[in-house]
Amino acid sequence: MALTTAAFAVFVADYADRRAYLMRASRQLNLTARGQLATTHLGRLAVARSLLATVIACTASFTGAMLPLLAGAALPGLSWIVVVLAVLALTVLGAALGHLFASSRIRWAATLGCGGVAVTWIGVWLHIA
């Protein structure tokens, strides 16, 4: 269920952003019909790229959730290992994003790691984790 919800949200957000760029370009080119660029090959390309972004995001989300859960299932006596692996994965992702965005790897890693700890704490507080 969560994967479906995430897929829908990612697709809608990505497509809306791409379509907004096409609408802005239409206005800047002084095209007479509203949304004229969105109905062309560029509009179909925006849909295709949004679908690709959705597939990539869903695959990463599913894999990122599955690996710590499989480790937890393999080591049932160490249930805390799932949380540690998930936070560690977020920290590594943060470092990679920091490098990708030519920013501070440590700051990105710390922020995503702290975010993982905060989300875990909220889950425990709400009794869903």
C-alpha positions as CSV (number, residue, x, y, z in Angstrom):
1,M,0.0,0.0,0.0
2,A,2.8,2.4,0.9
3,L,4.5,1.7,-2.4
4,T,1.4,2.5,-4.3
5,T,0.9,5.7,-2.4
6,A,4.5,6.8,-2.9
7,A,4.3,5.9,-6.6
8,F,1.2,8.1,-7.1
9,A,2.7,11.0,-5.2
10,V,6.0,10.9,-7.0
11,F,4.4,10.7,-10.4
12,V,1.9,13.5,-9.8
13,A,4.6,15.8,-8.3
14,D,7.1,15.1,-11.1
15,Y,4.6,15.4,-13.9
16,A,3.1,18.6,-12.5
17,D,6.6,20.1,-12.3
18,R,7.5,19.1,-15.9
19,R,4.1,20.3,-17.2
20,A,4.6,23.6,-15.4
21,Y,7.8,24.1,-17.3
22,L,6.0,23.5,-20.6
23,M,3.3,25.9,-19.6
24,R,5.9,28.6,-18.7
25,A,7.7,28.0,-22.0
26,S,4.4,28.3,-23.9
27,R,3.8,31.7,-22.3
28,Q,7.3,32.9,-23.0
29,L,7.0,31.9,-26.6
30,N,3.7,33.8,-26.8
31,L,1.9,30.7,-28.1
32,T,-1.8,31.5,-28.5
33,A,-3.4,28.3,-27.3
34,R,-3.0,27.5,-23.6
35,G,-0.9,24.4,-23.0
36,Q,0.1,24.1,-26.6
37,L,3.5,22.7,-25.9
38,A,2.1,20.1,-23.4
39,T,0.1,18.5,-26.2
40,T,3.1,17.9,-28.4
41,H,5.9,15.4,-28.3
42,L,7.4,17.3,-25.4
43,G,4.2,16.6,-23.4
44,R,4.5,12.9,-24.1
45,L,8.1,13.0,-23.2
46,A,7.3,14.6,-19.9
47,V,4.9,11.8,-19.1
48,A,7.5,9.2,-20.1
49,R,10.2,10.8,-17.9
50,S,7.8,11.1,-15.0
51,L,7.0,7.4,-15.3
52,L,10.7,6.6,-15.3
53,A,11.3,8.8,-12.3
54,T,8.4,7.0,-10.5
55,V,9.9,3.6,-11.3
56,I,13.3,4.6,-10.0
57,A,11.9,6.1,-6.8
58,C,9.7,3.0,-6.2
59,T,12.5,0.6,-6.8
60,A,14.8,2.6,-4.4
61,S,12.1,2.9,-1.8
62,F,11.2,-0.8,-1.9
63,T,14.9,-1.9,-1.9
64,G,15.7,0.5,0.9
65,A,12.9,-0.9,3.1
66,M,13.4,-4.6,2.1
67,L,17.1,-4.9,2.9
68,P,16.9,-4.0,6.6
69,L,13.7,-6.0,7.1
70,L,15.3,-9.1,5.5
71,A,18.3,-8.6,7.9
72,G,15.8,-8.4,10.8
73,A,14.1,-11.6,9.7
74,A,17.4,-13.4,9.3
75,L,18.5,-12.2,12.8
76,P,15.2,-12.3,14.9
77,G,17.1,-12.0,18.2
78,L,18.6,-8.7,17.1
79,S,15.4,-6.7,16.2
80,W,17.2,-3.4,16.7
81,I,19.4,-4.2,13.7
82,V,16.6,-3.2,11.4
83,V,16.6,0.4,12.8
84,V,20.4,0.6,12.8
85,L,20.6,-0.6,9.2
86,A,17.9,1.8,8.0
87,V,19.6,4.8,9.7
88,L,22.9,3.7,8.3
89,A,21.5,3.4,4.8
90,L,20.0,6.9,5.1
91,T,23.4,8.2,6.3
92,V,25.2,6.7,3.3
93,L,22.5,8.1,1.0
94,G,23.1,11.5,2.6
95,A,26.8,11.3,2.0
96,A,26.2,10.3,-1.7
97,L,23.7,13.2,-2.1
98,G,26.2,15.6,-0.6
99,H,28.8,14.5,-3.1
100,L,26.3,14.6,-6.0
101,F,25.2,18.1,-5.1
102,A,28.8,19.3,-4.6
103,S,27.9,20.1,-1.0
104,S,29.1,18.9,2.4
105,R,28.9,15.1,2.6
106,I,29.0,15.2,6.4
107,R,26.2,17.7,6.7
108,W,24.0,15.7,4.3
109,A,24.8,12.4,6.0
110,A,24.2,13.8,9.5
111,T,20.9,15.4,8.4
112,L,19.5,12.3,6.8
113,G,20.8,10.1,9.7
114,C,19.1,12.4,12.2
115,G,16.0,12.4,10.1
116,G,15.9,8.6,10.2
117,V,16.3,8.6,14.0
118,A,13.5,11.2,14.3
119,V,11.2,9.2,12.1
120,T,12.0,6.1,14.1
121,W,11.3,7.9,17.4
122,I,8.0,9.2,16.1
123,G,7.0,5.7,15.0
124,V,7.8,4.3,18.5
125,W,6.0,7.2,20.1
126,L,2.9,6.5,18.0
127,H,3.3,2.7,18.6
128,I,3.6,2.0,14.8
129,A,7.3,0.9,15.0
